Amino acid sequence: MKKENSRSWSDSTRAIHTGESHFRINGPVATPIVRSSNFTFASTAEMKRWAEGKSKAYIYTRYGNPTLTVAEEKIAALEHTESAVVAASGMAAISSGLLSVLSTGDELIATRQLYGGSYRLMRDVLPRFGIKVHHVENDLKGVEELVTSKTRMLYVETPTNPTLRLVDLRKAVSLAKRFKLVSMVDNTFASPALQKPLELGFDMSAHSTTKYLGGHSDLIGGAVAGKKAFIDKVRAMVIYLGGSMDPEGAYLLIRGMKSLGPRVRQQCATAMEVAKYLSKHPKVARVHYPGLKSHPDHALAKRQMSDFGAMMAFDLKGGLAAARRFCDRTHLFLMAASLGGVESLSVLPIYTSHYKMNKQELAGAGVGPGTVRVSVGLEDAADLIEDLRQALA
């Protein structure tokens, strides 16, 4: 497939064809899984060129692999950027992205409302290596006062996990450029189907590819996309830390991305119907979904996202007991962690994404004992609403 033709393609076409090599006769339509751990050199001269960084030859799958390359080229195309690197998990991608910039003595500014794993990485791990982390709220107030000569990065997540608060991406970019900070965003909840932070000026966009990019609850993976100068450093960190993706996972990711656009469009439409139903239910205290006008960031979502997503959370009036009862009674909403697959899921964040966080930290994340997080899948909306009705009855 000629790369020069791809410039005018829509994202759905890019998701299917970018990175693929389709031969005219007897060519496989599906991307082959290259399971080899290592690759041959044509000569010692080529080996020398690789060692000098002058050859793109494959040498060892931890460094790169043809199947991984296809996945990376698709992600870069969907994010409308130069380069991407895949990793063994979303946390491998995020940690490699952060450590590609931060060193001992550096400081990081991050929004407080983050996926629990990201928050615990910043709370429990980075300080052990002499990296200081400052948190701000999603409105980014106070960033100016926190910046010092040691500040290197600004990290945000939007929409947030689990209460779907938004960060103004343009404001974040403006602050990062003003203070010469490297900017990184966790784009997992929106995916490139709904939001393109790199087009707005972010340096790096991270994903748990386990979620919407994979889309079928059958792989663990992560990715970071951005300009080649940044991604080359992230790739080096993935190699050094050993967080490389397996070719089998890359194949599943490639397969999943080919249906990203239509999957997410349908999930968004269904999620809106589900959110409207929940917002009118007498046992629901509050619905956290940016598609509802009652959501505090509804206007911002309309400005920087092409749709409102398929993730939501809601608070039940009966607290933890009511939330547990709801999750134990659902049939279609499977009680399982993760999100973004074709199956609808429900979990209690206090037991999953935000475990090992104290009451103050949970309050800062917007998580209460009666908070239920929902990932809307591809089931029929009427069936999902009936499942909600009986579970809340």
C-alpha positions in Angstrom: 0.0 0.0 0.0 1.5 3.3 -1.1 2.0 5.6 1.9 1.6 8.8 -0.2 -2.1 7.9 -0.9 -2.9 7.9 2.9 -2.7 11.7 3.3 -6.3 12.2 2.1 -7.8 9.1 3.8 -10.3 9.4 6.6 -9.5 7.8 10.0 -11.6 4.7 9.4 -9.7 4.1 6.2 -6.4 4.7 7.9 -7.3 2.3 10.6 -7.8 -0.5 8.1 -5.0 0.1 5.6 -2.1 2.1 7.2 1.0 0.0 7.6 -0.3 -2.9 5.6 1.5 -4.5 2.7 -1.1 -5.9 0.3 0.4 -7.9 -2.5 -1.5 -8.4 -5.7 -1.3 -12.2 -5.9 -1.6 -14.6 -2.9 -1.1 -11.9 -0.4 -2.6 -12.3 3.1 -5.4 -9.9 3.9 -4.8 -10.2 7.6 -1.5 -8.9 9.0 0.8 -11.9 9.6 2.0 -12.5 13.2 5.8 -12.6 13.1 6.5 -14.8 16.2 10.3 -14.8 15.8 12.3 -13.5 18.7 15.2 -12.6 16.6 16.1 -11.7 13.0 19.1 -12.4 10.7 21.5 -9.9 9.3 22.6 -10.0 5.7 26.2 -9.2 6.5 28.5 -8.0 9.3 28.4 -4.6 7.5 24.7 -4.4 8.1 25.2 -5.5 11.7 27.7 -2.6 12.1 25.2 -0.1 10.6 22.5 -1.2 13.0 24.9 -0.8 16.0 25.6 2.8 14.7 21.9 3.6 14.4 22.1 3.8 10.6 19.9 0.7 9.8 16.2 0.0 10.4 16.9 -3.7 10.3 15.0 -5.8 12.9 17.3 -7.6 15.3 15.3 -8.7 18.3 11.6 -8.4 19.1 12.2 -6.4 22.2 13.6 -3.7 19.9 11.0 -4.1 17.2 9.1 -6.5 15.0 7.2 -6.3 11.7 3.9 -7.0 13.4 4.5 -4.3 16.1 5.5 -1.9 13.3 2.1 -2.2 11.6 0.3 -1.5 14.9 2.5 1.5 15.6 2.0 3.0 12.1 -1.8 2.7 12.5 -1.8 4.4 15.9 0.4 7.3 14.6 -2.0 7.6 11.6 -5.0 7.7 13.9 -3.4 10.3 16.1 -2.4 12.4 13.1 1.3 12.4 14.1 4.7 11.2 13.1 5.4 8.2 15.2 4.2 5.8 17.9 5.6 3.0 20.0 3.6 0.1 21.5 4.3 -1.4 24.9 3.3 -4.4 27.0 0.6 -2.5 28.9 -0.9 1.0 29.4 1.2 1.5 32.5 4.4 0.4 30.6 3.6 3.1 28.1 2.9 5.8 30.7 5.9 5.0 32.8 8.2 4.8 29.8 6.8 8.1 28.6 7.4 9.8 31.9 10.9 8.3 32.4 11.9 9.3 28.9 11.9 12.9 30.2 12.2 12.8 34.0 15.4 12.2 36.0 16.4 12.5 39.6 15.9 16.0 40.8 13.2 16.8 38.2 9.6 17.8 39.0 6.3 16.8 37.4 3.0 18.6 37.5 0.0 16.4 37.0 -3.7 16.7 37.4 -5.1 15.1 40.5 -7.9 13.1 38.9 -6.1 10.3 37.2 -6.4 6.5 36.7 -5.5 5.0 40.0 -2.5 3.2 38.6 -1.1 6.4 37.2 -1.7 8.2 40.5 0.0 5.4 42.6 3.0 5.4 40.2 3.4 9.2 40.9 2.7 8.8 44.6 4.6 5.6 45.4 7.3 5.1 42.8 8.6 8.3 41.2 9.5 9.9 44.5 11.8 6.9 45.2 13.9 8.0 42.3 14.1 11.6 43.4 11.3 12.9 41.2 8.9 15.3 42.9 5.2 15.3 41.8 2.8 18.2 42.3 -0.9 17.8 41.7 -3.4 20.4 40.4 -7.1 20.2 39.8 -8.6 19.7 36.3 -9.0 23.5 35.8 -5.1 23.7 35.9 -5.3 26.6 38.4 -2.0 27.0 40.3 0.3 25.6 37.6 2.1 28.9 37.3 2.9 28.9 41.0 4.2 25.4 41.0 6.6 25.7 38.1 10.3 25.9 39.1 13.6 25.6 37.3 13.3 21.8 38.0 9.9 21.3 36.4 10.1 19.2 33.3 6.6 17.9 32.5 2.9 18.6 32.5 0.7 15.4 32.6 -3.0 15.3 32.3 -5.8 12.8 31.7 -9.0 13.7 29.9 -11.7 12.5 30.2 -10.8 11.3 33.7 -11.3 7.9 35.2 -13.9 7.4 36.6 -15.9 10.7 36.8 -15.4 11.9 33.3 -14.1 15.3 34.2 -12.3 17.1 31.4 -9.1 19.1 31.1 -9.0 22.0 28.7 -6.4 20.7 26.2 -5.7 24.1 24.6 -5.1 25.6 28.0 -2.7 22.8 29.0 -0.7 23.2 25.8 -0.5 26.9 26.3 0.9 26.5 29.9 3.3 23.8 28.7 4.7 26.0 25.9 4.8 29.0 28.2 7.1 27.3 30.7 8.9 25.0 28.2 7.4 21.8 29.7 7.0 18.5 27.9 3.3 17.8 27.7 1.7 14.4 27.9 -1.9 13.3 28.0 -3.6 10.0 28.8 -6.1 9.8 25.8 -7.4 6.3 26.7 -11.0 7.2 27.5 -11.6 9.3 24.4 -9.3 7.4 22.0 -8.2 9.0 18.7 -11.7 8.4 17.4 -13.0 11.2 19.6 -10.1 13.4 20.4 -6.7 14.3 18.9 -4.5 16.1 21.5 -1.4 16.1 19.4 -3.1 18.2 16.8 -3.7 20.8 19.5 0.0 20.8 20.4 0.6 18.1 23.0 4.0 16.4 22.8 2.9 12.9 23.7 -0.4 11.0 23.8 -0.6 7.8 25.8 -3.1 4.9 25.6 -4.0 1.7 27.3 -4.5 -0.1 24.0 -6.3 -2.8 26.1 -9.3 -0.5 26.0 -10.9 1.1 22.9 -8.0 0.6 20.4 -8.1 -3.2 21.1 -11.8 -3.2 21.7 -12.4 -6.9 22.4 -11.2 -7.5 26.0 -8.6 -10.0 24.8 -5.2 -8.1 24.9 -3.1 -6.1 27.3 -1.1 -3.3 25.7 -0.2 0.3 25.7 1.1 3.0 23.3 2.6 6.5 23.2 2.3 8.6 20.0 3.9 11.9 19.1 6.7 13.5 17.1 9.5 11.2 16.3 12.0 13.0 18.5 9.9 12.3 21.6 8.9 8.8 20.6 12.5 7.7 19.9 13.2 8.4 23.6 10.1 6.6 24.8 11.0 3.6 22.6 14.5 3.5 24.1 12.9 3.4 27.6 10.5 0.6 26.6 13.6 -1.3 25.4 15.7 -0.6 28.5 12.8 -1.5 30.9 11.7 -4.5 28.9 8.1 -3.5 28.5 7.8 -4.5 24.9 4.6 -5.8 23.3 4.3 -9.4 22.2 3.6 -9.9 18.5 0.4 -11.8 19.3 -0.9 -8.8 21.2 0.1 -6.5 18.4 -1.9 -8.6 16.0 -5.0 -8.4 18.2 -4.5 -4.7 18.5 -4.3 -4.3 14.7 -7.5 -6.3 14.3 -9.2 -4.2 16.9 -8.2 -0.8 15.4 -9.7 -1.7 12.1 -13.2 -1.4 13.6 -12.4 1.5 16.0 -14.5 4.2 14.3 -17.8 2.3 13.8 -17.5 0.7 17.3 -17.0 4.0 19.1 -19.7 5.8 17.2 -22.3 3.1 18.1 -21.1 3.0 21.7 -21.4 6.7 22.1 -25.0 6.7 20.8 -26.0 3.9 23.2 -24.1 5.6 26.1 -26.2 8.7 25.6 -29.4 6.8 25.9 -28.1 5.0 29.0 -27.0 8.2 30.6 -30.4 9.9 30.0 -32.2 6.9 31.6 -29.9 6.9 34.7 -30.2 10.7 35.1 -34.0 10.3 35.6 -33.9 7.3 37.9 -35.0 8.1 41.5 -32.3 5.9 43.0 -29.5 7.7 41.2 -28.1 10.8 42.9 -25.8 11.9 40.0 -24.7 10.8 36.6 -21.1 11.6 35.5 -21.4 11.8 31.7 -20.1 14.7 29.6 -22.9 14.3 27.1 -25.4 15.5 29.7 -26.0 19.2 30.1 -25.8 18.7 33.8 -22.1 17.7 33.6 -19.8 20.5 34.6 -17.6 20.1 31.5 -20.4 19.6 28.9 -19.5 22.8 27.0 -15.8 21.9 27.0 -16.5 18.4 25.8 -18.5 19.9 22.9 -15.5 22.0 22.0 -12.7 19.5 22.1 -14.3 16.1 21.5 -16.2 14.9 18.4 -18.6 12.9 20.6 -19.0 12.3 24.3 -17.6 8.8 24.7 -19.0 5.5 26.1 -17.7 5.7 29.6 -19.8 7.1 32.5 -20.1 6.8 36.3 -23.1 7.3 38.6 -23.6 7.7 42.3 -26.3 5.7 44.0 -28.3 7.3 46.8 -27.9 4.2 49.0 -24.1 4.4 49.1 -21.8 1.4 49.0 -24.6 -1.1 49.9 -26.7 0.1 47.0 -23.7 0.1 44.6 -22.8 -3.5 45.6 -26.4 -4.6 45.3 -26.6 -3.1 41.8 -23.4 -4.7 40.5 -24.4 -8.1 42.0 -27.8 -8.0 40.2 -26.8 -7.0 36.6 -26.9 -9.6 33.8 -25.7 -7.8 30.7 -23.4 -5.4 32.5 -20.7 -7.8 33.4 -18.9 -7.2 36.6 -15.3 -6.8 35.4 -12.5 -4.3 35.4 -11.2 -2.6 32.2 -13.3 -0.9 29.6 -13.7 -0.1 25.9 -14.7 -3.6 24.8 -17.8 -4.8 23.0 -19.3 -6.0 26.3 -20.8 -3.6 28.7 -19.1 -3.6 32.1 -19.7 -2.3 35.6 -17.3 -2.0 38.5 -16.9 -0.2 41.8 -13.8 2.1 41.5 -13.1 1.9 45.3 -12.4 -1.8 44.7 -10.7 -1.7 41.3 -9.1 1.4 39.6 -8.9 3.4 42.8 -8.0 0.8 45.4 -5.3 1.6 48.0 -6.3 5.2 48.1 -7.4 6.9 51.3 -10.6 8.8 51.8 -9.0 12.2 51.0 -7.5 10.8 47.8 -10.8 9.3 46.8 -12.6 12.5 47.4 -10.0 14.3 45.3 -10.7 11.8 42.5 -14.4 12.3 42.8 -15.0 8.7 43.9 -17.6 8.0 46.6 -18.6 4.7 48.2 -21.7 4.6 46.0 -19.9 5.4 42.7 -20.4 2.8 39.9 -18.3 3.1 36.7 -19.9 1.8 33.5 -18.4 1.0 30.2 -21.1 0.8 27.5 -20.5 -1.8 24.9 -22.3 -2.8 21.6 -25.4 -4.4 23.0 -28.8 -2.9 22.1 -29.6 0.2 24.1 -33.1 -1.1 25.0 -31.6 -4.3 26.4 -29.0 -2.5 28.5 -31.7 -0.1 29.9 -33.9 -3.1 30.9 -30.9 -4.6 32.7 -30.4 -1.3 34.6 -34.1 -1.2 35.4 -34.2 -4.6 37.0 -30.8 -4.2 38.8 -32.0 -0.9 40.4 -35.5 -2.2 41.2 
